Amino acid sequence: MKLHGSYTSPFVRHCRVACAQQGIGFDFIEVDHAASAAQSPVAKMPYLTGVDGGMLTDSSSILKYIREQGGGKFLDDLDDFETFALANTVQDSMINVFLLETEGFGAEQIRYIGRQNNRIAGGLEALNRRLAGAGISQDGALRCACMLDWALFRGRIAGLDEHPNLRDLLAAANQDPQFADTAPPPAPPPSAS
């Protein structure tokens, strides 16, 4: 089984943590956007190969496969499923804004970015209410922790002081070895030249 993705993707990270939690071995194949566009029919990561001779092309189906292979369940109740879906919505909006901004676009040029920023703000507030005292034993909270760590890593949010339950969730997640071991590598120091 080969998991293809990047070390910085929160979707890939969730799959890597789930494999560790379930005790499932896999080969990690690092790919970039060009490779995923060439190898995945939907041109995104993660994707999982070596699954009954086929491929899974979305983190949700990959997670379902991983959990079931390890004897667990994926999104076993409606509350966990709603948290997972809400975290996905926020993550997708953050990525859309991030990619548009890297292309030089801002909210003053594209109203869509403003709507996405509003969706992010509302989604973070809703997740903060939902996740009081949560740990990462359920996939909804784990998806949220991966999203939050990515958002901080990419500078999409300045911090979590306004969302104390999310701050506590991420702090607890970072104490979990399986989560901590999958953190994106630190950026290289700037060159002296």
N, C-alpha and C positions, 0 to 999 in steps of 0.2 A: 504494500500500500504506500502510495506516494502523495504527500500533501504539497501542492504547489502554491506559492504565495510569497509575500514579502514579510520581513521581520517587523515592519512598522504598521501593517494593516491590522485594525482592530478585529475584523472578521476572521482573518487568519489566526490571530492570537487566540481568539475564543476556541477555535478548533484545536490548536496546540494544547491549550490548558485542558480541554475536555479529554484529549487523548491521554494526557498525564493523569488526570483524575480517574479515568477508566482503566489505566494500566495497559494501554494499547500502543504498541510500537509502530513507528512509521518512519519513512524517509522524508526529510524536508528538502524540497527542491526550491531554491530561491529563484523567483522570476520577476521581471519588471513588466511594465505595461505593454511593451512591444511583444514580449514572449507570451504573455497571457492572451493578447489579441490574436496571436498566431495559433495558439494551442487550445484555447477554450472557445467553444462555439458562441458563447455570449461575451467574449473578450473581457473577462474580469477574473479576479481572484477572490477567494481561493477556489481551487478545483482539486478533486481527489481522483487519482487514477489507481487502477488495480483492484477495483471493486467488482467482483464477478465478471471480469473482463471488460468492464465499462468505466464510465466517468461520472462523477457527481460534480455539478457546476455551481452550486450555491452553498453558502455556509450553513443554511438551515437544513438542507438535506444531508450535508456532511455531518452535522451535529447529531441529527437523528440516527444516522448510521453508526456513528461512534458510540453514542449512548447505548443503543440496542446491542451492539457487538460486545460491549462491556457489561451487559446484563442490567443496564439502567433504563431510565425513561427520559424522554426529551419533552419538555413542556407538559408535565403531567397534570397541571390544573389550569383553569382559566386565568387566575390571577398571575401566575408565572408567564403564561402566554401573552397576556396584555402588557406586562412589564417588558418582555422581550420585544414585542411589536413597537411599543413606545420608544424604547432605546434605539431600535432600528430606524425609526422615523427621524429621531434627533440626529443619529449618526449620518444618515443619508443626506440630511440637510446641511450638516457641517461639512461633509465632503464636497457637496455641490458648491457651496460658498467658497471653500478653500480652493477648489480647482478653478472656479471663475476668477477669483482674485489673483491666482498665479498667472492667469492669462491677461491680467491688467484691468479687469472689470470691477466696478464697485456698485454699491446700492444707488448712487447718484446716476449711473448709466443704465442699470437694469433693475427695474422694480421687483423682479423675481427675487433678487438677493435680499431685499428688505422683507419680503414675505417669508423667506427661509429663515432669516434672523429672528423674526417673530415666532416662528414655529420652534426654533431652537430654545428661545427663552421660555416659552410656554411649556415645552416638553421637559426641560430641566426642572421647572417648578413642579410639574406633575410627578416626575420621577422622585424628586425630593420628598414629596408627601407619601408616595407609595413605599419607599425603601427605608423607613425608620427601623433601625436595628438589624438591617439585613446583612447577611454574609453572602458568599459566592457559591453556596451549595446548589442553588437553583440557576438555571440558564438565563432567566430574565435579569437577575442581579449581576450575573457574570458578564452578560452582554453589556450591561450598563457600565460596569467597572472597566471593561476593555475600551469602551467608548470614551469614558472620562479620562483615562490615562492617555489615550490618543489625542484628545482635545487639548490637554495640557502640553503634551509633547510637541504638537503642531502649533501651539500658541493660539488655539481657537477660543479658549477661555483663559482668563487671567488667574483664576483660582476658584475655590469652592466655598469661600466664607459665607456667601449668600445662601448656600445650600448645605447646611450642616449634616443632614442625613447622607447626602452624596459624598461629602468630605469624609465622613466616618466609614462609609462603604469602601471607598477607595483606600483609606488607611488600613482597614482590615484586610482588604484584598492584597495589598502590598506586603502584608505579614505572612501571606500564604506562599510557601516555597514554589508551588506549581505556577502561581500567577507571577511571582517575582522573577522566576527563571525565564519567563517568556517576554520580559520587557524589551522594548526596542533598544538596540545598542546605542550608546551615547554618541552624539555627533562628534566627529573628529575636531580637535582644536583648530582654530584658524591658523593658517600658515604665517610664518614670520616675514615672508617677503612682501 
